[in-house]
Amino acid sequence: MKKKDLRSKEWFDNPHDPGLTALYLERYLNYGLKKEDLQSGKPIIGIAQSGSDLSPCNRHFQELSKTIKDGIKEAGGVPMEFPTHPIQETGKRPTAALDRNLSYLSLVEVLYGYPIDGVILTTGCDKTTPAALMAAATVNIPSIVLSGGPMLDGSYKGKKAGSGTIIWEARKLHAKGEINYDEFMDMAAASAPSIGHCNTMGTASSMNSIAEALGMSLTGGAIIPAPYKERETISFETGKRIVGMVHEDLTPSKIMTKEAFENAIYVASAIGASSNCPPHLTAIARHMGIDLSIDSWEKLGHDIPLLVNCQPAGEYLMEGFFKAGGIPAIMQELMKNNKLHKNVMTVTGKTVEENLNIKININESVVKSFKSPLVENAGFIVMKSNFFSSAVMKTSVISEEFRKRY
């Protein structure tokens, strides 16, 4: 089989247009690259750098990028790092509502317009993940998601302090006059003990878990805590793997199929994922050219039990979930109960079933089974009305009191 020409060759090694080739080539030699790097058939691998001082959830990618580059070079690629539009859900005023699409548009322009053969999409904070996956779907060059991972578990006065959940509690106490302003701030600060994104099952952890369920990141990578040595290891392995994906021409359209999106709904329902996930996943599917109606969330996911005992639906945080088996443990349980498409291709070059053929030490206090779930029928309900077209309700967090009352 004839080896496929690299996309970057059009920029750096095109004898049919020496004038433009010279212009493209010469300026990329002014910071250490050699002509041989750009004209010897080595894939150019983009690193979409989402970390910055404005984006603290993703900021540690500035350090991790060194490890990512080492992995790319080890596999025979040439790394090129570039910034993405900053997104920090808790930092943008008045709202970060539009930033997903701004990040998507800028990323598409970079991937289309520059000499990139494959890309590592660094993700973390809420909208960074759907923006990256939307761009991957649109441009359809070999792409792999690398989550930066959640923060370590927080603690306040001997109790777990989770992102968001501790603030909900602090608001109640402050409103009742039981804590003052400084104590409110202390409670909030306790939930952020390290680098990384939210340590609860909020949108950040949910969307990075969905990226793994879609087959767009390496197995087990979604919720490795940011400071753990395993995060460094998977960053290196992701750098190596994207080079292989370029040579294999393994593109998002071969991974993000209809069945992969259905797997994402199964997993999202089982983990008690954020109610922001349905609109994000719908957007990714549309850019992939796949019809994924909002009704799919209830049709496929409502009867899925809640299998993860993590805040806000449960007790633990993401560090505990990782130690208990993480997303691979959930996917194994879903597959065992015929609630997962097992022959779907993934970024590993293997199927879901092949990826999950591993031994996992499960902590049953955190990761539940179909026989003994945290909540039965814990997926999403789709609602319709005469004053809105559709809405989704995350049933895993509905209390018994609310269920009885309504």
The 8 nearest C-alpha neighbors of each residue, nearest first, counted from 0:
[[1, 2, 3, 247, 4, 246, 248, 5],
 [2, 0, 3, 4, 246, 5, 247, 248],
 [3, 1, 0, 4, 246, 5, 247, 40],
 [2, 4, 1, 5, 246, 248, 0, 6],
 [5, 3, 2, 6, 8, 40, 7, 1],
 [4, 6, 7, 8, 3, 116, 42, 40],
 [5, 7, 8, 116, 9, 4, 114, 115],
 [8, 6, 114, 9, 5, 10, 115, 116],
 [7, 9, 12, 11, 10, 6, 5, 13],
 [10, 8, 7, 13, 11, 6, 12, 20],
 [11, 9, 8, 7, 20, 23, 12, 114],
 [10, 12, 8, 24, 20, 9, 37, 13],
 [11, 13, 8, 38, 10, 9, 14, 20],
 [12, 14, 15, 9, 16, 20, 8, 11],
 [15, 13, 17, 16, 12, 20, 18, 9],
 [14, 16, 13, 17, 20, 12, 18, 9],
 [15, 17, 14, 18, 13, 19, 20, 21],
 [18, 16, 20, 14, 19, 21, 15, 13],
 [19, 17, 21, 20, 16, 22, 23, 15],
 [18, 20, 22, 21, 17, 16, 23, 10],
 [19, 21, 17, 23, 11, 22, 18, 10],
 [22, 20, 24, 19, 18, 23, 17, 25],
 [23, 21, 19, 20, 24, 25, 18, 26],
 [24, 22, 20, 21, 25, 10, 19, 11],
 [23, 25, 21, 11, 22, 27, 26, 20],
 [24, 26, 28, 27, 22, 21, 23, 29],
 [27, 25, 28, 29, 24, 23, 22, 30],
 [26, 28, 25, 29, 24, 32, 30, 23],
 [27, 29, 32, 26, 25, 30, 33, 31],
 [28, 30, 27, 26, 31, 32, 25, 33],
 [31, 29, 28, 32, 27, 26, 33, 25],
 [32, 30, 29, 28, 33, 27, 34, 36],
 [31, 33, 28, 30, 36, 27, 34, 29],
 [34, 32, 36, 35, 28, 31, 37, 27],
 [33, 35, 37, 36, 38, 32, 28, 24],
 [34, 36, 38, 33, 37, 39, 32, 40],
 [37, 35, 33, 34, 38, 39, 32, 41],
 [36, 38, 34, 35, 39, 11, 41, 33],
 [39, 37, 35, 12, 40, 36, 34, 11],
 [40, 38, 35, 41, 37, 36, 34, 12],
 [41, 39, 38, 42, 5, 37, 8, 36],
 [40, 42, 76, 39, 75, 43, 77, 36],
 [43, 41, 76, 116, 44, 77, 40, 242],
 [42, 44, 77, 115, 116, 76, 78, 41],
 [45, 43, 78, 117, 118, 77, 115, 116],
 [44, 46, 118, 79, 80, 115, 78, 47],
 [45, 47, 80, 119, 48, 118, 79, 81],
 [48, 46, 120, 81, 121, 82, 83, 119],
 [47, 49, 82, 50, 81, 46, 83, 121],
 [50, 48, 83, 121, 57, 47, 82, 85],
 [51, 49, 58, 57, 60, 48, 54, 61],
 [50, 52, 58, 54, 53, 55, 49, 57],
 [51, 53, 54, 55, 58, 50, 57, 85],
 [54, 52, 51, 55, 85, 87, 90, 86],
 [53, 55, 87, 51, 52, 56, 57, 50],
 [54, 56, 58, 57, 52, 53, 51, 50],
 [57, 55, 196, 195, 54, 124, 58, 123],
 [58, 56, 50, 55, 123, 59, 54, 60],
 [57, 59, 50, 55, 51, 60, 56, 54],
 [60, 58, 61, 62, 57, 63, 50, 194],
 [61, 59, 63, 62, 58, 50, 64, 57],
 [60, 62, 59, 64, 63, 58, 50, 51],
 [63, 61, 60, 64, 59, 65, 66, 58],
 [64, 62, 60, 66, 65, 61, 59, 67],
 [63, 65, 67, 66, 62, 61, 60, 68],
 [66, 64, 68, 63, 67, 62, 69, 61],
 [67, 65, 69, 63, 64, 68, 235, 234],
 [66, 68, 64, 238, 235, 70, 234, 69],
 [69, 67, 71, 65, 70, 66, 78, 64],
 [68, 70, 66, 72, 67, 71, 73, 65],
 [69, 71, 238, 235, 239, 73, 67, 68],
 [70, 72, 238, 239, 68, 76, 74, 69],
 [71, 73, 75, 76, 69, 74, 70, 77],
 [72, 74, 70, 71, 75, 69, 239, 76],
 [75, 73, 239, 72, 71, 76, 242, 70],
 [76, 74, 72, 73, 41, 71, 77, 242],
 [75, 77, 42, 72, 71, 41, 74, 242],
 [76, 78, 43, 44, 72, 42, 41, 71],
 [79, 77, 44, 68, 45, 43, 71, 76],
 [80, 78, 45, 44, 46, 81, 77, 43],
 [79, 81, 46, 45, 47, 78, 48, 82],
 [80, 82, 47, 48, 46, 79, 83, 45],
 [83, 81, 48, 47, 49, 84, 80, 50],
 [82, 84, 49, 48, 85, 47, 102, 106],
 [83, 85, 102, 86, 82, 105, 101, 49],
 [86, 84, 83, 54, 49, 53, 87, 51],
 [87, 85, 54, 88, 98, 84, 127, 126],
 [88, 86, 54, 90, 89, 91, 124, 85],
 [87, 89, 90, 95, 91, 86, 125, 124],
 [88, 90, 87, 91, 95, 92, 94, 86],
 [89, 91, 87, 88, 92, 53, 54, 86],
 [92, 90, 95, 94, 89, 88, 87, 93],
 [93, 91, 94, 90, 95, 89, 88, 96],
 [92, 94, 91, 95, 96, 90, 89, 88],
 [95, 93, 92, 96, 91, 97, 88, 90],
 [94, 96, 98, 91, 97, 88, 92, 86],
 [97, 95, 94, 98, 99, 88, 100, 126],
 [98, 96, 95, 99, 100, 101, 94, 102],
 [97, 99, 101, 95, 100, 96, 102, 86],
 [100, 98, 130, 126, 102, 101, 97, 103],
 [99, 101, 103, 102, 98, 97, 104, 130],
 [102, 100, 98, 104, 103, 99, 105, 97],
 [101, 103, 84, 99, 105, 100, 104, 98],
 [102, 104, 130, 100, 106, 101, 134, 105],
 [105, 103, 107, 101, 106, 102, 100, 108],
 [104, 106, 108, 102, 107, 103, 101, 109],
 [107, 105, 109, 103, 108, 104, 102, 110],
 [108, 106, 104, 110, 134, 109, 105, 111],
 [107, 109, 105, 111, 106, 110, 112, 104],
 [108, 110, 106, 112, 107, 111, 113, 105],
 [111, 109, 107, 108, 112, 113, 106, 115],
 [112, 110, 108, 109, 107, 113, 138, 115],
 [111, 113, 109, 110, 108, 114, 107, 115],
 [112, 114, 115, 109, 110, 111, 7, 108],
 [115, 113, 7, 10, 116, 6, 112, 43],
 [114, 116, 43, 117, 113, 45, 44, 7],
 [117, 115, 43, 6, 42, 44, 7, 5],
 [116, 118, 141, 44, 142, 115, 140, 245],
 [119, 117, 45, 142, 44, 46, 120, 141],
 [118, 120, 46, 143, 142, 144, 47, 45],
 [119, 121, 144, 47, 145, 143, 131, 118],
 [122, 120, 145, 146, 49, 47, 48, 144],
 [123, 121, 146, 128, 127, 145, 147, 120],
 [122, 124, 147, 146, 57, 196, 203, 127],
 [123, 125, 203, 56, 127, 196, 126, 87],
 [124, 126, 203, 202, 127, 123, 128, 88],
 [127, 125, 99, 128, 129, 124, 130, 86],
 [126, 128, 130, 122, 124, 125, 129, 131],
 [127, 129, 122, 131, 126, 130, 132, 206],
 [130, 128, 132, 131, 126, 279, 127, 133],
 [131, 129, 103, 99, 133, 127, 128, 132],
 [130, 132, 134, 128, 129, 133, 120, 127],
 [133, 131, 135, 129, 134, 130, 136, 128],
 [134, 132, 283, 136, 130, 135, 131, 129],
 [133, 135, 137, 131, 107, 136, 132, 103],
 [136, 134, 132, 139, 138, 133, 137, 131],
 [137, 135, 287, 133, 139, 134, 286, 138],
 [138, 136, 134, 135, 286, 139, 133, 287],
 [137, 139, 135, 136, 140, 134, 107, 111],
 [140, 138, 136, 135, 251, 137, 250, 252],
 [139, 141, 250, 138, 117, 142, 116, 135],
 [142, 140, 250, 117, 249, 245, 244, 251],
 [143, 141, 118, 117, 119, 140, 135, 251],
 [142, 144, 119, 215, 216, 120, 118, 241],
 [145, 143, 120, 216, 215, 119, 121, 146],
 [144, 146, 121, 120, 122, 216, 147, 143],
 [147, 145, 122, 148, 123, 221, 121, 207],
 [146, 148, 123, 225, 122, 57, 195, 145],
 [147, 149, 225, 224, 222, 223, 146, 195],
 [150, 148, 196, 195, 224, 198, 225, 197],
 [149, 151, 195, 198, 193, 194, 196, 224],
 [150, 152, 318, 193, 224, 192, 153, 149],
 [153, 151, 318, 316, 198, 150, 154, 159],
 [152, 154, 190, 160, 189, 159, 192, 161],
 [153, 155, 159, 160, 158, 189, 157, 190],
 [154, 156, 158, 157, 160, 189, 159, 186],
 [157, 155, 158, 154, 159, 160, 186, 189],
 [156, 158, 155, 154, 159, 160, 153, 189],
 [159, 157, 155, 154, 156, 160, 153, 161],
 [160, 158, 154, 153, 161, 155, 152, 157],
 [161, 159, 153, 154, 190, 165, 155, 158],
 [162, 160, 190, 164, 165, 199, 198, 153],
 [163, 161, 197, 190, 164, 199, 198, 165],
 [162, 164, 166, 165, 161, 167, 199, 197],
 [163, 165, 167, 161, 166, 162, 168, 311],
 [166, 164, 168, 160, 167, 163, 161, 169],
 [165, 167, 169, 163, 168, 164, 187, 170],
 [168, 166, 164, 170, 165, 169, 163, 171],
 [169, 167, 165, 166, 171, 170, 172, 164],
 [168, 170, 166, 172, 171, 167, 183, 173],
 [171, 169, 173, 167, 168, 172, 174, 166],
 [172, 170, 174, 168, 169, 173, 175, 167],
 [171, 173, 169, 177, 175, 174, 170, 178],
 [174, 172, 176, 178, 170, 175, 171, 177],
 [173, 175, 171, 176, 172, 170, 177, 169],
 [176, 174, 172, 173, 177, 171, 178, 170],
 [177, 175, 173, 174, 178, 172, 179, 171],
 [176, 178, 172, 175, 173, 179, 174, 171],
 [179, 177, 173, 176, 182, 172, 183, 180],
 [178, 180, 182, 181, 183, 173, 176, 177],
 [181, 179, 183, 182, 184, 178, 173, 185],
 [182, 180, 184, 183, 179, 185, 178, 186],
 [181, 183, 185, 179, 184, 180, 178, 186],
 [184, 182, 180, 186, 181, 185, 169, 179],
 [185, 183, 187, 181, 182, 186, 188, 180],
 [184, 186, 182, 188, 187, 183, 181, 189],
 [185, 187, 189, 183, 184, 188, 182, 155],
 [186, 188, 184, 185, 189, 166, 190, 165],
 [189, 187, 185, 190, 186, 191, 184, 192],
 [190, 188, 186, 187, 191, 153, 155, 154],
 [189, 191, 153, 160, 161, 162, 188, 187],
 [190, 192, 189, 188, 193, 153, 150, 162],
 [193, 191, 153, 190, 189, 151, 150, 152],
 [194, 192, 150, 191, 151, 195, 226, 225],
 [193, 195, 150, 225, 226, 59, 56, 196],
 [194, 196, 150, 149, 56, 225, 148, 147],
 [195, 197, 56, 149, 150, 124, 123, 148],
 [198, 196, 162, 149, 199, 150, 203, 201],
 [197, 199, 149, 317, 150, 316, 162, 161],
 [200, 198, 316, 201, 310, 197, 161, 162],
 [201, 199, 204, 205, 310, 272, 309, 311],
 [202, 200, 199, 273, 203, 204, 205, 197],
 [201, 203, 205, 273, 125, 204, 206, 275],
 [202, 204, 125, 124, 205, 206, 201, 123],
 [205, 203, 207, 200, 206, 202, 201, 208],
 [204, 206, 202, 272, 208, 203, 207, 200],
 [207, 205, 209, 208, 203, 204, 202, 210],
 [206, 208, 210, 221, 204, 209, 205, 203],
 [209, 207, 205, 211, 221, 206, 210, 204],
 [208, 210, 212, 206, 211, 207, 263, 213],
 [211, 209, 207, 213, 208, 215, 212, 206],
 [210, 212, 216, 214, 208, 209, 213, 215],
 [211, 213, 209, 263, 214, 210, 262, 208],
 [214, 212, 259, 210, 211, 215, 263, 209],
 [213, 215, 345, 211, 212, 216, 346, 254],
 [214, 216, 210, 346, 213, 143, 211, 144],
 [217, 215, 144, 211, 143, 214, 210, 145],
 [216, 218, 220, 219, 347, 346, 211, 215],
 [219, 217, 220, 216, 354, 211, 327, 221],
 [218, 220, 327, 221, 326, 217, 325, 222],
 [219, 221, 218, 217, 223, 222, 216, 233],
 [222, 220, 208, 207, 146, 219, 211, 223],
 [221, 223, 148, 224, 220, 321, 149, 204],
 [222, 224, 148, 220, 230, 321, 221, 225],
 [225, 223, 148, 149, 227, 226, 150, 222],
 [224, 226, 148, 195, 149, 227, 147, 150],
 [227, 225, 224, 228, 194, 230, 193, 150],
 [228, 226, 229, 230, 224, 225, 223, 231],
 [227, 229, 231, 230, 232, 226, 225, 233],
 [228, 230, 232, 227, 231, 233, 223, 224],
 [231, 229, 228, 233, 232, 227, 223, 225],
 [230, 232, 234, 228, 229, 233, 235, 63],
 [233, 231, 229, 235, 234, 230, 236, 228],
 [232, 234, 236, 230, 235, 231, 237, 229],
 [233, 235, 237, 231, 67, 232, 236, 230],
 [234, 236, 70, 67, 238, 232, 233, 66],
 [237, 235, 233, 239, 238, 234, 240, 70],
 [238, 236, 240, 234, 239, 235, 233, 241],
 [239, 237, 70, 71, 67, 235, 236, 240],
 [240, 238, 70, 71, 236, 74, 237, 241],
 [239, 241, 237, 243, 242, 238, 236, 244],
 [240, 242, 244, 243, 239, 238, 237, 245],
 [243, 241, 245, 240, 244, 239, 76, 74],
 [244, 242, 240, 246, 241, 245, 247, 239],
 [243, 245, 241, 247, 249, 242, 246, 248],
 [246, 244, 248, 242, 247, 243, 141, 117],
 [245, 247, 243, 244, 248, 242, 249, 3],
 [246, 248, 244, 249, 245, 243, 348, 250],
 [249, 247, 245, 246, 244, 250, 141, 140],
 [250, 248, 244, 247, 141, 245, 253, 251],
 [249, 251, 141, 140, 252, 253, 139, 248],
 [252, 250, 254, 253, 139, 255, 136, 141],
 [251, 253, 254, 250, 255, 139, 256, 287],
 [254, 252, 251, 250, 255, 249, 256, 344],
 [255, 253, 251, 344, 252, 345, 256, 214],
 [256, 254, 259, 252, 251, 253, 213, 260],
 [255, 257, 259, 258, 254, 260, 252, 253],
 [258, 256, 260, 259, 261, 289, 255, 291],
 [257, 259, 261, 256, 260, 262, 340, 343],
 [260, 258, 262, 213, 256, 261, 257, 255],
 [261, 259, 263, 257, 262, 258, 213, 256],
 [260, 262, 258, 264, 263, 259, 257, 265],
 [263, 261, 259, 265, 260, 264, 339, 212],
 [262, 264, 260, 212, 266, 261, 209, 265],
 [265, 263, 267, 261, 262, 266, 268, 300],
 [266, 264, 262, 268, 263, 300, 267, 269],
 [265, 267, 269, 263, 268, 264, 262, 270],
 [268, 266, 272, 264, 270, 269, 265, 263],
 [267, 269, 378, 265, 271, 266, 300, 270],
 [270, 268, 305, 266, 306, 267, 271, 304],
 [269, 271, 307, 267, 272, 268, 306, 305],
 [272, 270, 268, 269, 395, 305, 267, 273],
 [273, 271, 267, 205, 270, 268, 200, 274],
 [272, 274, 202, 275, 201, 276, 205, 271],
 [273, 275, 276, 393, 277, 272, 391, 392],
 [276, 274, 273, 277, 278, 202, 279, 272],
 [275, 277, 279, 274, 273, 278, 280, 206],
 [278, 276, 280, 279, 275, 281, 274, 293],
 [279, 277, 281, 280, 276, 275, 282, 293],
 [280, 278, 276, 282, 281, 277, 129, 283],
 [279, 281, 283, 277, 282, 278, 276, 284],
 [282, 280, 278, 284, 279, 283, 291, 277],
 [281, 283, 285, 279, 280, 284, 278, 286],
 [284, 282, 133, 280, 286, 285, 281, 132],
 [285, 283, 287, 289, 281, 282, 286, 280],
 [286, 284, 288, 282, 287, 289, 283, 281],
 [285, 287, 283, 288, 284, 137, 136, 133],
 [286, 288, 284, 136, 285, 289, 283, 137],
 [289, 287, 285, 286, 284, 290, 136, 283],
 [290, 288, 284, 285, 287, 291, 257, 286],
 [289, 291, 292, 285, 288, 284, 257, 281],
 [292, 290, 281, 289, 284, 293, 295, 285],
 [291, 293, 294, 295, 290, 281, 296, 289],
 [292, 294, 295, 296, 291, 277, 381, 281],
 [293, 295, 292, 296, 297, 298, 381, 291],
 [296, 294, 298, 293, 297, 292, 299, 291],
 [297, 295, 300, 294, 299, 298, 293, 379],
 [296, 298, 301, 380, 300, 379, 295, 299],
 [297, 299, 295, 296, 300, 294, 301, 302],
 [300, 298, 297, 296, 295, 301, 265, 264],
 [299, 301, 378, 297, 296, 303, 268, 265],
 [300, 302, 378, 297, 379, 303, 376, 377],
 [301, 303, 376, 300, 378, 304, 377, 375],
 [302, 304, 376, 300, 301, 378, 377, 269],
 [305, 303, 375, 376, 377, 374, 269, 372],
 [304, 306, 269, 374, 377, 373, 372, 307],
 [305, 307, 367, 269, 372, 366, 270, 373],
 [308, 306, 366, 270, 309, 365, 305, 367],
 [307, 309, 313, 365, 314, 315, 366, 306],
 [310, 308, 313, 315, 314, 316, 307, 312],
 [311, 309, 313, 312, 314, 199, 315, 200],
 [310, 312, 313, 309, 164, 200, 199, 396],
 [313, 311, 310, 396, 309, 395, 308, 271],
 [314, 312, 309, 308, 310, 311, 315, 307],
 [313, 315, 309, 310, 308, 316, 312, 311],
 [316, 314, 309, 310, 308, 319, 313, 365],
 [315, 317, 199, 309, 319, 318, 198, 152],
 [318, 316, 320, 198, 319, 199, 321, 149],
 [319, 317, 321, 320, 316, 151, 152, 224],
 [318, 320, 322, 317, 321, 316, 315, 323],
 [321, 319, 317, 323, 325, 318, 322, 365],
 [320, 322, 325, 318, 323, 319, 324, 223],
 [321, 323, 319, 320, 324, 318, 325, 362],
 [322, 324, 362, 361, 320, 321, 325, 319],
 [325, 323, 328, 361, 321, 322, 359, 360],
 [326, 324, 321, 320, 328, 327, 323, 219],
 [325, 327, 329, 328, 330, 219, 208, 324],
 [328, 326, 330, 329, 325, 219, 331, 355],
 [329, 327, 324, 331, 326, 330, 325, 332],
 [330, 328, 326, 332, 327, 331, 333, 325],
 [329, 331, 333, 327, 332, 328, 334, 326],
 [330, 332, 334, 328, 329, 333, 327, 335],
 [331, 333, 335, 329, 330, 334, 328, 336],
 [334, 332, 338, 330, 336, 335, 331, 339],
 [335, 333, 339, 337, 331, 336, 338, 332],
 [334, 336, 332, 333, 337, 331, 338, 339],
 [335, 337, 333, 334, 338, 332, 369, 339],
 [338, 336, 334, 335, 339, 333, 340, 332],
 [339, 337, 333, 334, 336, 265, 340, 335],
 [338, 340, 334, 262, 337, 333, 341, 265],
 [341, 339, 342, 258, 343, 262, 338, 259],
 [340, 342, 352, 351, 343, 339, 350, 334],
 [343, 341, 350, 340, 351, 352, 344, 353],
 [342, 344, 350, 341, 351, 340, 259, 345],
 [345, 343, 350, 254, 349, 342, 351, 348],
 [346, 344, 214, 347, 254, 348, 350, 349],
 [347, 345, 348, 215, 214, 216, 143, 217],
 [346, 348, 349, 345, 217, 240, 350, 354],
 [349, 347, 346, 345, 344, 350, 249, 244],
 [350, 348, 347, 344, 345, 353, 354, 351],
 [351, 349, 344, 353, 343, 342, 352, 345],
 [350, 352, 341, 354, 353, 343, 342, 355],
 [351, 353, 341, 355, 350, 354, 342, 356],
 [352, 354, 350, 356, 355, 351, 349, 341],
 [355, 353, 351, 352, 356, 350, 349, 218],
 [356, 354, 352, 357, 353, 351, 331, 327],
 [355, 357, 353, 354, 352, 358, 331, 351],
 [358, 356, 355, 359, 354, 353, 327, 331],
 [357, 359, 360, 356, 355, 328, 361, 324],
 [360, 358, 361, 324, 357, 328, 327, 323],
 [359, 361, 324, 362, 358, 323, 322, 328],
 [360, 362, 323, 324, 359, 363, 366, 328],
 [363, 361, 323, 364, 365, 366, 360, 324],
 [364, 362, 366, 365, 367, 361, 323, 368],
 [363, 365, 362, 366, 367, 308, 323, 361],
 [364, 366, 308, 363, 362, 307, 323, 320],
 [367, 365, 363, 307, 306, 362, 364, 323],
 [366, 368, 306, 372, 363, 307, 371, 365],
 [369, 367, 371, 370, 372, 306, 332, 366],
 [368, 370, 372, 371, 304, 367, 306, 332],
 [371, 369, 368, 372, 367, 304, 375, 373],
 [370, 372, 368, 369, 367, 373, 306, 374],
 [373, 371, 367, 374, 368, 306, 369, 305],
 [372, 374, 305, 306, 308, 367, 371, 375],
 [375, 373, 305, 372, 304, 377, 376, 395],
 [374, 376, 304, 377, 372, 305, 373, 303],
 [377, 375, 302, 304, 303, 301, 378, 374],
 [376, 378, 395, 304, 305, 394, 375, 374],
 [379, 377, 301, 268, 300, 303, 394, 376],
 [378, 380, 393, 301, 297, 392, 394, 296],
 [381, 379, 297, 392, 391, 382, 301, 393],
 [382, 380, 391, 390, 297, 294, 392, 379],
 [381, 383, 390, 389, 391, 380, 384, 392],
 [384, 382, 389, 388, 390, 387, 381, 385],
 [383, 385, 387, 386, 388, 382, 389, 390],
 [386, 384, 387, 383, 388, 389, 382, 390],
 [385, 387, 384, 388, 383, 389, 390, 382],
 [388, 386, 384, 389, 385, 383, 390, 382],
 [387, 389, 383, 384, 386, 390, 385, 382],
 [390, 388, 383, 382, 387, 381, 384, 391],
 [389, 391, 382, 381, 383, 392, 388, 387],
 [392, 390, 381, 380, 382, 379, 393, 274],
 [391, 393, 380, 379, 394, 381, 390, 274],
 [392, 394, 379, 395, 274, 378, 396, 391],
 [393, 395, 397, 377, 396, 379, 392, 378],
 [394, 396, 377, 393, 397, 271, 312, 378],
 [397, 395, 312, 394, 398, 393, 311, 271],
 [398, 396, 394, 395, 401, 399, 402, 393],
 [399, 397, 401, 400, 396, 402, 395, 403],
 [398, 400, 402, 401, 403, 397, 404, 396],
 [399, 401, 403, 398, 402, 404, 397, 405],
 [402, 400, 404, 398, 399, 403, 405, 397],
 [403, 401, 399, 405, 400, 404, 398, 397],
 [404, 402, 400, 401, 405, 399, 398, 397],
 [403, 405, 401, 402, 400, 399, 398, 397],
 [404, 402, 403, 401, 400, 399, 397, 398]]
